[in-house]
Amino acid sequence: MSNPTPLDSAPDEIKLAVDLIYLLESNEIEAKTALAALEIVKADLERKLDSE
């Protein structure tokens, strides 16, 4: 059995951030493009929170 890593006990938002970084880097997404896309995602999620 493998030893747990610090990521295993990290908060969900850290795990998601690590996954997103891996996805962006493995697909060679430019930093400017990634930031622009994340702003769109952020705005969408904030609208959803406001409508709850």
ZAVO-90033 format. One record per residue (C-alpha): residue number from 1; x, y, z. Coordinates in pm, 1 decimal. Example, Ala and Ser with C-alpha at 12.3 -4.5 7.8 and 13.67 -1.06 7.14 Angstrom:
2
+-----+----------+----------+----------+
!   k !        u !        v !        w !
+-----+----------+----------+----------+
!   1 !   1230.0 !   -450.0 !    780.0 !
!   2 !   1367.0 !   -106.0 !    714.0 !
+-----+----------+----------+----------+
***
This chain:
52
+-----+----------+----------+----------+
!   k !        u !        v !        w !
+-----+----------+----------+----------+
!   1 !      0.0 !      0.0 !      0.0 !
!   2 !    134.8 !    346.6 !    -84.1 !
!   3 !    198.7 !    612.6 !    174.9 !
!   4 !    -46.6 !    903.2 !    181.7 !
!   5 !     81.6 !   1230.3 !     40.7 !
!   6 !     14.0 !   1575.7 !    186.2 !
!   7 !   -226.8 !   1627.3 !   -102.9 !
!   8 !   -443.3 !   1341.4 !     23.0 !
!   9 !   -533.8 !   1542.5 !    331.5 !
!  10 !   -544.7 !   1881.2 !    157.8 !
!  11 !   -869.5 !   2077.1 !    131.3 !
!  12 !  -1082.6 !   2007.3 !   -175.7 !
!  13 !  -1001.5 !   2346.6 !   -330.6 !
!  14 !   -628.4 !   2265.1 !   -320.3 !
!  15 !   -687.3 !   1926.0 !   -481.5 !
!  16 !   -896.6 !   2090.5 !   -753.8 !
!  17 !   -632.5 !   2358.8 !   -811.1 !
!  18 !   -361.9 !   2093.6 !   -851.4 !
!  19 !   -582.1 !   1903.0 !  -1097.8 !
!  20 !   -652.7 !   2219.9 !  -1297.3 !
!  21 !   -284.8 !   2315.7 !  -1308.5 !
!  22 !   -197.7 !   1966.4 !  -1431.5 !
!  23 !   -470.6 !   1983.2 !  -1697.2 !
!  24 !   -356.6 !   2323.8 !  -1821.8 !
!  25 !     11.9 !   2230.6 !  -1825.8 !
!  26 !    -36.7 !   1890.9 !  -1987.2 !
!  27 !   -238.6 !   2054.8 !  -2265.0 !
!  28 !     19.9 !   2333.0 !  -2301.8 !
!  29 !   -236.5 !   2608.3 !  -2247.8 !
!  30 !    -76.3 !   2953.5 !  -2248.7 !
!  31 !    -94.6 !   3139.7 !  -1918.2 !
!  32 !   -290.9 !   3432.5 !  -2067.2 !
!  33 !   -547.0 !   3196.2 !  -2218.7 !
!  34 !   -581.4 !   3003.4 !  -1893.6 !
!  35 !   -630.4 !   3320.2 !  -1689.8 !
!  36 !   -891.6 !   3452.0 !  -1932.8 !
!  37 !  -1079.5 !   3122.3 !  -1917.6 !
!  38 !  -1060.4 !   3115.6 !  -1537.7 !
!  39 !  -1209.1 !   3466.8 !  -1523.0 !
!  40 !  -1503.9 !   3341.9 !  -1730.1 !
!  41 !  -1545.8 !   3041.2 !  -1500.8 !
!  42 !  -1521.4 !   3262.5 !  -1191.6 !
!  43 !  -1787.3 !   3501.1 !  -1321.5 !
!  44 !  -2017.6 !   3210.6 !  -1406.8 !
!  45 !  -1978.6 !   3051.3 !  -1064.1 !
!  46 !  -2034.0 !   3384.9 !   -888.4 !
!  47 !  -2358.9 !   3433.2 !  -1085.8 !
!  48 !  -2470.3 !   3085.9 !   -979.5 !
!  49 !  -2394.2 !   3163.5 !   -614.2 !
!  50 !  -2587.2 !   3491.1 !   -636.4 !
!  51 !  -2892.8 !   3310.9 !   -773.3 !
!  52 !  -2902.9 !   3053.1 !   -492.2 !
+-----+----------+----------+----------+
***
